[in-house]
Each structure stands twice: as C-alpha cells, then as structure tokens.
Amino acid sequence: MTTHSFIRSIRVPVPVNELFAWHEREGAFERLSPPWQQVRVVSRSGGIRDGATVELDVKTLGVTSRWNVVHRDYRQNVQFVDEMRGGPFAKWVHTHGFASDGEHASILTDKIEYALPLDGLGDVAAGWFVRDTLDRTFRYRHAVMAHDLARHAQFASRDRLKIAVTGASGFVGRALCAFLTTGGHQVLRIGRGAVRPGETDVSWDPTRGQLDASALEGVHAVIHLAGAPIAERWTDEHRRAIRESRVQGTELIARAIASLRTKPSVLLSGSAIGAYGANRGAELVDESSALANDFLADVVREWEGATSAASDAGVRVVHLRTGIVTGVAGGALAKQWPLFQLGLGGPLGDGRHYMSCIALDDEVGAIYHCLMDERVSGPVNLVAPEAITNAEYATQVGAAIGRPAFLPAPAFAMALLYGREMVDATALASQRVRPTVLTQHGFRWAWPTVEKMVAFETGRAEFSPA
C-alpha cells in the first residue's frame, strides 16, 4: 500500500484559542464543505473530541460513497485527528494542527496521510484527481474559514446573540446559519412542520397565520429570509404564491415581534433589487432611487411595507435588497453551471443587460454586517461594488475555470421553459445597482468580481485579507 501526504498551512489573524474554538462549534463542517461536492451528513455525535463519529455520503463525479470517520488525539488548541474507518480510501488520517503565531495570530496546518485502494492501480487511475481535489478543497476551506474569522473579529467586542432565522434551509439560509453558529451565536430555526432538533426549532405556518410568539422571547434579532422561489413559470397561482409567501410571512413575523415583552433589537427582512424594475437599462440606481411599477417591484413594495408593525414598535428594520447571489451549488449560476463546465456557456439573449451579483459568502457577510452595525437601517442593496453586463458575466465565469463562454442562450428557448414574463423580469432584466449603504458603512467585499466569486467557489482562489 502506497501512502501519500498532503500538507497545507494558512496563517490567520486571530488567537489560536479562537481558531480552535471555531472548529469545535456547530456549523464548522458545513462551512468547510466545498460547494462542488454534494455532502450529506448521515449521522454524527460528539463534536471533534476523542471517540466522536461522523457518517457521510459524499457524491463525486456522480458517484456516492459512504465515509465513516472517527475523531481521536484531541488536544485543545493543539490538534485533533479524523481517521477513516470505512470508505473509499485504503487509508485516510487527517491531522488538524494549531499553533500560535504571536498574541493575535495563529497557524492552521492540515496534514492528510492517505492511500488509494487497489494499491498501485488506484494511483494510476485516480492519483492525479485526488491530488487536484485536495488542493482545491483546502484552498477553498482555508479561504472561507479565514474570511469568516475576520468578519467575526470585526465585531468581537459585541456580545454573542440569540438569532431567529426563517428560510434557514434555503441556499442563503443554510450558509448564514452555519456562519452564525461558528461565530458563537445561537440560532433558532423557524420552519414549517413539526419541531425537529437541528432542523426546526420553532414551527410556523404563514398561510394560516400560525406562529407561537412566546417561542421568540429572549431573541436579540430576527432574520427573515423565507419566500416562494421566483425562478418558476409564473402561472396565476405561482404569482399569488410569490406575493403571499413574502407579505403574509413578513406581516406574521413583524406582529409577533411587536407583541413580545422584550423585543429583539433588529429585524433583517429579505427583499430584492427587483424593487428597481426590470428595464432600467444602463441607469445607475441605489437605495435612494425610485421604485418601479412592475410585478416584482410591487411585491417588494408590499413586502417591505409588511414590516411596519415591528418598526412601529421601535425595532430597527433593515430591508435586504439582494441581487443575484452567485454560487455553484445554488442560485442562478447553478442552473447554467453544467454548460459552463463543458465550455458551452455564454450570454443570455444579446448579453447587453446589466447584472448585479454578489458572492454567496459576501451575501452572508453583508447580512452579518447589517445585523451587527446598529447604524444600518432601511433598504440596503446586497450586491457587489460594480454591476456588469451579462456578456461580461459569461466571460468572467469562463475565465475563472479556464473554459470558453461565448455560446449564447436564445431568449425564446428560455421563454418556452419559464414563460416570457418571468424571463424578461429576471434572466433578461437590466439592473445596474450600487451598494451605497454598505459602502458608506465600511463593508468590505471578499470577492468583488464574478471571476473572483467563481474562482473561490471552485477552489481556485487563495485567501487574501478582506
């Protein structure tokens, strides 16, 4: 059996005890899982201490393998070890090493000793793939961990919070909840159906107006992200679902907050840059710009207005006007991702319309900034500093992964799938949005361009201080 070693280190500007604590907290595994792999936790117990176990299903290149991992050799602020006891490798021992580098910095070293099955045949067939995957995986892991730690360090003097979150199982919500818990905050997940530990802590049914407000007593903040998906054919029924899921849910949350004896200090309520309309062309707009009068703008107007009970009760309210959240595991890019990987991606329609994007991790960071910075209130555009045309977007996605990206997707084909109204209002909308409020309040983007967003999401971007 031929054993190989993989070693990668990173220096981060936090004390070693905080670096180690981050790895022990709930959500660390979710934050570190690369988005291009489908990883499902089957079971786990015991955290990272000796004897703790994790059972995973990992899907790579369409093939799912079961990993059974046991933790051992735990030494607080020094190391912990994961050893595979069952899975696709003949040997897998991952040592996480921690060392202080002065009073305010530390070094993490990941060392993996592994052997492929079938002895030499495994090396010939998959050795190069494993080495490339490990390199990209740990480039990604180190980047996301370092940026998370830096963002939490910015508000380290503030108390840790108890935060209720709706939409916690969504694309943004999952990442946000993991980010918050690794930062030491407590998260209460508000969801439909019965209470299930680790999934739903507070049950609600917005369509029936059902939410036990007493379950929110003692929370410091509420982050409301729930709403029906936009990217489906807009039948009359779905248009109604888009509107009602946002307005009814927000009204219910706002009334519940207003009824509490001790109210949370802030409500961060989801919204969208659809407020500015689909046909602004190359016009620059920001939070001070007039809203449009089309379907999505009207929904946003009602959606944001539905928070009035909370604001009337003296709660700080922030409307999170989110742009196109960019990640390979969800959002708009995920639908096109297979084509871009094959070198068959390209602009939508003529490609001249403007897109206002934001990296998933910057979306999470911006929400956190709005949560912790008490000066922020009202509408906030969650987008990157500069909007780009759709043609430029395609070029940057292709450049990030070394693929051509010039084959256009005809508008009529998208219209056949989703309906002309939905396509014109979303995929072909021209929205050149500026994040004026975030800029004024000192938010710093980790991945300010689409090329950098995609490079990070695919493990091709090195960590650089935010």
C-alpha positions as CSV (number, residue, x, y, z in Angstrom):
1,M,0.0,0.0,0.0
2,T,1.5,3.3,-1.1
3,T,0.9,6.1,1.4
4,H,0.8,9.8,0.2
5,S,1.0,13.0,2.2
6,F,-0.8,16.3,1.6
7,I,0.1,19.3,3.7
8,R,-1.3,22.8,3.5
9,S,-1.0,25.7,6.1
10,I,-2.5,29.1,6.5
11,R,-1.9,32.0,8.9
12,V,-5.0,33.8,10.2
13,P,-5.1,37.0,12.2
14,V,-6.9,35.6,15.3
15,P,-5.5,34.0,18.5
16,V,-5.1,30.2,18.4
17,N,-7.8,29.6,21.0
18,E,-10.4,31.4,18.8
19,L,-9.2,29.5,15.7
20,F,-9.6,26.2,17.6
21,A,-13.0,27.2,19.0
22,W,-14.3,27.9,15.5
23,H,-13.6,24.3,14.5
24,E,-15.4,23.0,17.6
25,R,-18.7,24.9,17.1
26,E,-21.8,23.8,15.3
27,G,-21.7,24.7,11.6
28,A,-17.9,24.3,11.1
29,F,-18.3,21.2,8.9
30,E,-21.0,22.9,6.8
31,R,-18.8,26.0,6.3
32,L,-15.8,23.8,5.2
33,S,-17.7,21.5,2.8
34,P,-16.7,22.6,-0.8
35,P,-19.8,23.6,-2.8
36,W,-18.8,21.5,-5.9
37,Q,-19.2,18.3,-3.8
38,Q,-22.6,17.0,-2.6
39,V,-22.0,16.0,1.0
40,R,-24.8,14.7,3.3
41,V,-24.3,14.1,7.0
42,V,-26.0,10.8,7.7
43,S,-25.2,10.9,11.5
44,R,-22.7,12.4,13.9
45,S,-22.0,12.6,17.6
46,G,-19.5,14.0,20.0
47,G,-18.1,17.0,18.1
48,I,-14.4,16.7,17.4
49,R,-13.3,15.1,20.7
50,D,-11.9,11.6,21.1
51,G,-14.4,8.9,20.1
52,A,-16.7,11.3,18.2
53,T,-18.0,9.9,14.9
54,V,-19.3,11.2,11.6
55,E,-21.0,9.3,8.8
56,L,-21.2,11.0,5.5
57,D,-22.5,10.4,2.0
58,V,-20.1,12.1,-0.5
59,K,-21.1,12.4,-4.1
60,T,-18.2,13.0,-6.5
61,L,-18.5,12.8,-10.3
62,G,-22.0,11.4,-9.9
63,V,-20.8,8.5,-7.6
64,T,-21.9,8.4,-4.0
65,S,-19.6,6.9,-1.4
66,R,-20.1,6.4,2.4
67,W,-17.5,7.8,4.7
68,N,-17.2,6.6,8.3
69,V,-14.9,8.8,10.3
70,V,-13.7,8.7,14.0
71,H,-12.0,11.5,15.8
72,R,-9.0,10.9,18.0
73,D,-5.9,12.6,19.6
74,Y,-7.8,15.7,20.7
75,R,-5.6,18.3,22.4
76,Q,-7.3,21.6,22.9
77,N,-5.7,24.5,20.9
78,V,-3.1,22.0,19.6
79,Q,-4.7,19.4,17.3
80,F,-7.5,16.9,16.6
81,V,-7.4,14.0,14.1
82,D,-10.0,12.4,11.8
83,E,-9.4,8.8,10.8
84,M,-11.5,7.0,8.1
85,R,-12.7,3.6,9.4
86,G,-14.7,2.8,6.3
87,G,-14.9,4.5,2.9
88,P,-13.3,4.9,-0.5
89,F,-9.7,5.2,0.7
90,A,-7.5,2.4,1.9
91,K,-6.1,4.9,4.5
92,W,-7.1,8.4,5.5
93,V,-5.8,10.2,8.5
94,H,-6.3,13.9,8.7
95,T,-4.4,15.9,11.4
96,H,-5.6,19.4,12.1
97,G,-2.7,21.2,13.7
98,F,-2.9,24.5,15.5
99,A,0.0,26.8,16.6
100,S,0.2,30.3,18.0
101,D,2.0,32.9,15.9
102,G,2.2,35.7,18.4
103,E,-0.6,37.1,20.5
104,H,-3.0,37.9,17.7
105,A,-2.4,35.4,15.0
106,S,-2.2,31.6,14.6
107,I,-1.3,29.0,12.0
108,L,-3.5,26.1,10.9
109,T,-1.8,23.1,9.3
110,D,-3.9,20.4,7.6
111,K,-1.9,17.2,7.0
112,I,-3.5,14.2,5.4
113,E,-1.9,10.8,5.0
114,Y,-3.9,8.7,2.5
115,A,-3.7,5.6,0.4
116,L,-5.9,4.7,-2.6
117,P,-7.5,1.3,-2.9
118,L,-6.1,-1.4,-5.3
119,D,-2.6,-0.4,-4.4
120,G,-0.8,0.9,-7.5
121,L,-3.8,0.6,-9.7
122,G,-5.7,3.2,-7.6
123,D,-2.8,5.6,-8.0
124,V,-2.7,5.2,-11.8
125,A,-6.4,5.6,-12.2
126,A,-7.2,8.4,-9.7
127,G,-4.0,9.7,-8.2
128,W,-4.0,12.9,-10.2
129,F,-7.7,13.5,-9.5
130,V,-7.2,13.1,-5.7
131,R,-4.3,15.5,-5.6
132,D,-6.1,18.1,-7.6
133,T,-9.3,17.7,-5.5
134,L,-7.3,18.0,-2.2
135,D,-5.5,21.1,-3.4
136,R,-8.8,22.8,-4.5
137,T,-10.7,21.6,-1.4
138,F,-8.2,23.1,1.1
139,R,-7.7,26.2,-0.8
140,Y,-11.4,26.7,-0.5
141,R,-11.6,25.6,3.1
142,H,-8.8,28.0,4.2
143,A,-10.3,30.9,2.3
144,V,-13.8,30.6,3.7
145,M,-12.5,29.9,7.3
146,A,-10.2,32.9,7.2
147,H,-12.8,35.3,5.9
148,D,-15.3,34.1,8.4
149,L,-12.9,34.6,11.3
150,A,-12.0,38.1,10.0
151,R,-15.7,39.1,9.8
152,H,-16.4,37.8,13.3
153,A,-13.3,39.5,14.7
154,Q,-14.6,42.9,13.4
155,F,-17.4,42.7,15.9
156,A,-15.6,40.6,18.6
157,S,-16.3,43.2,21.3
158,R,-20.0,42.7,20.9
159,D,-22.0,40.1,22.9
160,R,-22.9,36.9,21.1
161,L,-26.6,36.9,20.1
162,K,-29.6,34.6,20.0
163,I,-31.0,34.9,16.5
164,A,-34.2,33.5,15.0
165,V,-34.0,32.8,11.3
166,T,-36.7,31.9,8.7
167,G,-35.7,30.3,5.4
168,A,-32.8,28.6,7.2
169,S,-32.9,25.6,4.8
170,G,-32.5,27.7,1.7
171,F,-29.4,28.5,-0.3
172,V,-28.5,31.6,1.6
173,G,-30.1,30.5,4.9
174,R,-28.0,27.3,5.3
175,A,-24.8,29.2,4.8
176,L,-25.8,32.0,7.1
177,C,-26.9,29.8,10.0
178,A,-23.6,27.9,9.8
179,F,-21.7,31.2,9.7
180,L,-23.5,32.5,12.8
181,T,-23.1,29.4,14.9
182,T,-19.3,29.1,14.1
183,G,-19.1,32.7,15.3
184,G,-20.6,31.7,18.7
185,H,-24.1,32.9,18.1
186,Q,-27.2,30.8,19.0
187,V,-29.6,30.2,16.1
188,L,-33.3,29.3,16.3
189,R,-34.5,28.0,13.0
190,I,-38.2,28.9,12.2
191,G,-39.7,26.4,9.8
192,R,-42.8,24.6,8.7
193,G,-43.9,21.3,10.2
194,A,-43.0,19.7,13.5
195,V,-40.1,20.8,15.6
196,R,-37.1,18.6,14.7
197,P,-33.8,19.1,16.6
198,G,-31.1,20.5,14.3
199,E,-33.6,21.4,11.6
200,T,-36.6,23.3,13.0
201,D,-36.6,24.9,16.5
202,V,-39.8,27.0,16.1
203,S,-42.7,25.9,14.0
204,W,-44.8,28.3,11.9
205,D,-47.4,28.3,9.1
206,P,-47.6,31.8,7.5
207,T,-50.6,30.9,5.3
208,R,-52.6,30.2,8.4
209,G,-51.1,33.0,10.4
210,Q,-49.7,30.5,13.0
211,L,-46.6,31.3,15.0
212,D,-46.1,30.9,18.7
213,A,-44.7,34.4,19.5
214,S,-43.6,33.2,23.0
215,A,-41.0,31.0,21.4
216,L,-39.2,34.2,20.3
217,E,-39.0,35.7,23.8
218,G,-35.4,36.4,24.5
219,V,-34.1,36.6,20.9
220,H,-31.9,39.5,20.2
221,A,-32.5,39.6,16.4
222,V,-34.7,38.1,13.7
223,I,-33.5,37.4,10.2
224,H,-36.4,36.7,7.8
225,L,-35.4,35.1,4.5
226,A,-38.4,32.8,3.7
227,G,-40.3,33.1,0.4
228,A,-41.6,31.1,-2.6
229,P,-39.0,30.7,-5.4
230,I,-39.1,33.3,-8.2
231,A,-37.4,31.1,-11.0
232,E,-40.5,29.1,-12.0
233,R,-43.2,29.7,-14.6
234,W,-45.4,32.5,-13.5
235,T,-48.9,31.0,-13.5
236,D,-51.6,33.0,-11.7
237,E,-51.2,30.5,-8.9
238,H,-47.4,31.0,-8.6
239,R,-47.7,34.8,-8.9
240,R,-50.0,34.6,-5.9
241,A,-47.6,32.4,-4.0
242,I,-44.7,34.8,-4.7
243,R,-46.6,37.7,-3.3
244,E,-48.4,35.9,-0.4
245,S,-45.4,34.0,0.9
246,R,-43.5,37.2,1.3
247,V,-46.2,39.6,2.5
248,Q,-48.1,37.2,4.8
249,G,-44.9,35.7,6.3
250,T,-43.4,39.2,6.9
251,E,-46.6,40.5,8.5
252,L,-46.7,37.5,10.8
253,I,-43.1,37.9,11.9
254,A,-43.5,41.6,12.4
255,R,-46.7,41.2,14.5
256,A,-45.0,38.5,16.6
257,I,-42.0,40.8,17.3
258,A,-44.3,43.7,18.2
259,S,-46.2,41.5,20.7
260,L,-43.1,40.5,22.7
261,R,-42.5,41.8,26.2
262,T,-38.8,42.2,25.4
263,K,-38.4,42.9,21.7
264,P,-35.4,42.0,19.6
265,S,-33.3,44.9,18.7
266,V,-33.4,44.3,14.9
267,L,-35.4,42.7,12.2
268,L,-33.5,41.9,9.0
269,S,-36.1,41.2,6.4
270,G,-35.5,39.8,2.9
271,S,-36.1,41.9,-0.1
272,A,-34.8,42.2,-3.7
273,I,-33.3,44.6,-6.2
274,G,-36.4,43.7,-8.3
275,A,-37.7,46.8,-6.5
276,Y,-36.0,49.0,-9.1
277,G,-37.7,47.3,-12.0
278,A,-36.6,45.1,-14.9
279,N,-35.9,47.8,-17.5
280,R,-33.5,50.3,-16.1
281,G,-31.0,49.8,-18.9
282,A,-27.6,51.2,-18.0
283,E,-29.0,53.6,-15.4
284,L,-27.2,53.5,-12.1
285,V,-29.6,53.1,-9.2
286,D,-29.1,52.8,-5.4
287,E,-31.2,52.8,-2.2
288,S,-32.3,56.4,-2.9
289,S,-33.7,55.6,-6.3
290,A,-37.4,55.5,-7.1
291,L,-39.1,52.1,-7.2
292,A,-40.6,50.8,-10.4
293,N,-44.2,49.7,-11.0
294,D,-44.0,46.2,-12.4
295,F,-45.0,42.9,-10.7
296,L,-41.8,42.3,-8.7
297,A,-41.4,45.9,-7.7
298,D,-45.0,45.9,-6.5
299,V,-44.2,42.7,-4.5
300,V,-41.2,44.4,-2.9
301,R,-43.2,47.5,-2.0
302,E,-45.8,45.3,-0.2
303,W,-43.1,43.0,1.2
304,E,-41.1,45.9,2.8
305,G,-44.3,47.6,4.0
306,A,-45.3,44.4,5.8
307,T,-42.6,45.1,8.5
308,S,-44.4,48.1,9.7
309,A,-45.6,46.5,13.0
310,A,-42.0,45.9,14.0
311,S,-40.8,49.3,13.1
312,D,-43.8,51.0,14.8
313,A,-42.8,49.0,17.9
314,G,-39.3,50.6,17.9
315,V,-37.4,47.7,16.3
316,R,-34.6,48.6,13.9
317,V,-35.6,47.2,10.5
318,V,-33.3,46.5,7.6
319,H,-34.6,45.5,4.1
320,L,-32.1,43.2,2.5
321,R,-32.4,44.1,-1.2
322,T,-30.5,41.1,-2.5
323,G,-29.1,40.9,-6.0
324,I,-28.1,37.8,-7.9
325,V,-26.4,35.5,-5.3
326,T,-23.6,33.7,-7.1
327,G,-22.6,30.2,-6.1
328,V,-22.1,26.9,-8.0
329,A,-24.4,24.9,-5.6
330,G,-27.5,27.2,-5.9
331,G,-29.0,30.4,-7.3
332,A,-29.0,31.4,-10.9
333,L,-25.4,30.2,-11.8
334,A,-26.2,26.6,-10.7
335,K,-28.8,26.2,-13.5
336,Q,-26.1,27.1,-16.1
337,W,-23.1,25.5,-14.3
338,P,-23.0,22.2,-16.3
339,L,-22.9,24.2,-19.6
340,F,-20.1,26.4,-18.4
341,Q,-18.1,23.4,-17.2
342,L,-18.4,21.9,-20.6
343,G,-17.3,25.1,-22.3
344,L,-20.8,25.6,-23.7
345,G,-21.8,28.6,-21.5
346,G,-22.4,32.1,-22.8
347,P,-24.6,35.2,-22.6
348,L,-28.4,35.1,-22.3
349,G,-30.1,36.8,-25.2
350,D,-27.9,39.6,-26.6
351,G,-26.0,39.9,-23.3
352,R,-26.3,43.6,-23.1
353,H,-28.4,43.7,-19.9
354,Y,-26.8,44.6,-16.6
355,M,-26.5,42.1,-13.8
356,S,-25.9,43.0,-10.1
357,C,-24.3,40.0,-8.5
358,I,-22.9,39.1,-5.1
359,A,-20.9,36.1,-3.9
360,L,-22.8,33.8,-1.5
361,D,-20.1,34.4,1.1
362,D,-20.3,38.1,0.7
363,E,-24.1,37.9,0.9
364,V,-23.7,36.2,4.3
365,G,-21.0,38.7,5.3
366,A,-23.2,41.6,4.3
367,I,-26.2,40.3,6.3
368,Y,-24.0,39.9,9.3
369,H,-22.7,43.4,8.9
370,C,-26.2,44.8,8.8
371,L,-27.0,42.7,11.9
372,M,-24.1,43.9,14.0
373,D,-23.8,47.6,12.8
374,E,-26.5,49.4,14.6
375,R,-26.3,52.4,12.3
376,V,-27.7,50.4,9.4
377,S,-31.5,50.6,8.8
378,G,-34.0,50.8,5.9
379,P,-33.2,49.4,2.4
380,V,-29.7,48.0,1.8
381,N,-28.6,46.8,-1.6
382,L,-26.7,43.5,-1.2
383,V,-24.7,43.4,-4.5
384,A,-21.0,43.7,-5.5
385,P,-19.5,47.1,-6.0
386,E,-19.8,47.1,-9.8
387,A,-22.6,45.7,-11.9
388,I,-21.6,44.1,-15.3
389,T,-23.3,43.2,-18.5
390,N,-24.5,39.6,-19.0
391,A,-21.9,39.1,-21.7
392,E,-19.2,40.2,-19.3
393,Y,-20.6,37.9,-16.7
394,A,-20.3,34.9,-19.0
395,T,-16.7,35.9,-19.9
396,Q,-15.7,36.1,-16.3
397,V,-17.3,32.8,-15.3
398,G,-15.4,31.1,-18.2
399,A,-12.2,32.8,-17.3
400,A,-12.4,31.6,-13.7
401,I,-12.5,28.0,-14.7
402,G,-10.5,28.2,-17.9
403,R,-13.4,27.5,-20.3
404,P,-14.7,29.3,-23.4
405,A,-18.0,31.1,-22.7
406,F,-19.4,32.6,-25.9
407,L,-22.3,30.4,-27.0
408,P,-25.5,32.5,-26.4
409,A,-28.7,31.0,-24.9
410,P,-31.5,32.3,-27.1
411,A,-34.2,34.2,-25.3
412,F,-37.0,32.3,-27.0
413,A,-35.7,29.0,-25.6
414,M,-35.8,30.3,-22.0
415,A,-39.3,31.7,-22.6
416,L,-40.5,28.3,-23.7
417,L,-39.3,26.8,-20.4
418,Y,-40.3,29.5,-18.0
419,G,-42.7,31.9,-19.8
420,R,-41.8,35.2,-21.4
421,E,-42.9,37.4,-18.4
422,M,-40.7,35.6,-15.9
423,V,-37.7,35.6,-18.2
424,D,-38.0,39.3,-19.0
425,A,-38.4,40.2,-15.4
426,T,-35.5,38.1,-14.1
427,A,-33.0,36.5,-16.5
428,L,-33.1,39.3,-19.0
429,A,-33.7,42.2,-16.5
430,S,-31.2,45.1,-16.7
431,Q,-30.4,46.3,-13.2
432,R,-27.3,48.3,-12.6
433,V,-27.4,48.6,-8.8
434,R,-24.9,50.2,-6.5
435,P,-24.4,49.2,-2.8
436,T,-24.2,52.7,-1.5
437,V,-25.3,51.9,2.1
438,L,-22.9,49.0,2.5
439,T,-20.1,51.2,1.1
440,Q,-20.9,54.1,3.4
441,H,-20.9,51.7,6.5
442,G,-17.5,50.2,5.8
443,F,-18.4,46.7,4.4
444,R,-15.6,45.1,2.6
445,W,-16.2,42.5,-0.2
446,A,-14.1,39.4,-0.2
447,W,-15.0,38.5,-3.8
448,P,-15.9,41.8,-5.6
449,T,-15.9,40.4,-9.2
450,V,-17.7,37.5,-10.8
451,E,-14.4,36.0,-11.8
452,K,-13.2,36.0,-8.2
453,M,-16.6,34.7,-6.9
454,V,-16.4,31.7,-9.2
455,A,-12.7,31.1,-8.6
456,F,-13.4,31.0,-4.9
457,E,-16.4,28.7,-5.2
458,T,-14.4,26.2,-7.3
459,G,-11.3,26.2,-5.1
460,R,-9.1,28.3,-7.3
461,A,-8.8,31.4,-5.2
462,E,-6.2,31.9,-2.5
463,F,-7.1,33.7,0.8
464,S,-6.4,37.4,0.9
465,P,-7.4,39.6,3.8
466,A,-10.8,41.2,3.3
